[in-house]
Amino acid sequence: MSGSDEIRNEGELKELKRTWDFAEADVVKSFLESQGIPCLIKGEAIGQLYRIMTDGLGELRILVPGELLETAQKLLEEKVEIPEDA
């Protein structure tokens, strides 16, 4: 079973974030999945096909299971400090 199939079986999905940036959506998805939160990017296919950014067409919606929405929001809000000498 693929990751998309697994998240669809999780119950009601809630929108965590909207973005036009494919790279941002992929980073958020990877980060959440590394924290054990399944994630789905909706709108990815049409955005890649048309690259239209008007009236919501081409916009990416990052979805997570409803019961994990608050946890996902907190994880995204946390700031990671990067040392200046790194």
Helices and strands as residue ranges (DSSP letters): H 3-8, E 13-19, H 22-34, E 40-42, H 44-50, E 60-65, G 66-68, H 69-77
